[in-house]
Amino acid sequence: MMLIKRGGCSFLEKAIVAQNSGVIGAIIFNNEVDDVDSNIDMVDDGSEQSHLVDIPIVWLQGKNGHMILNSIYKHGVSRTCNQ
């Protein structure tokens, strides 16, 4: 699994990077740490490449994503991806 912070590129680009890195799924979370109620439609970005993604990708609110990220930093990370 890969935990990915929102921002910098489209959700689809993030999904493709995750899949190409060999993970079985990814969680994209909001970059706003105080977010507790966002709902995001992660849809095709117009590049017509959505058919390339075969792994599950889910959305997580910022507060929860940052809580998981902080726990990973606290307890150690086995691999990171800066995309």
Secondary structure, DSSP 8 states (H G I E B T S, - for coil): -EEEES-SS-HHHHHHHHHHTT-S-EEEE-S-TT-SS--------SSS-GGG--S-EEEE-HHHHHHHHHHHHHH--S-----
